[in-house]
């Protein structure tokens, strides 16, 4: 399953729509078919990690889910 699909599934149901709106911005850069600036992709991946950490801190995303998703972001884009 793709990383962004996993994020959507891991978020509590009450927050999925709001989180999905934010994820579109990250997806557009990280999953772009065009060759994006490597620094932009790296910066976006770091921002996504921070966003996921924030979701975990506010208990919208569980700790086990956060750890797995953070690992996937690092392995895929950093």
Secondary structure, 3 states (H helix, E strand, C coil): CCHHHHHHHHCCHHHHHHHHHHHHHHHHHHCCCCCCCHHHHHHHHHHHHHHHHHHHHCCCCCHHHHHHHHHHHHHHHC
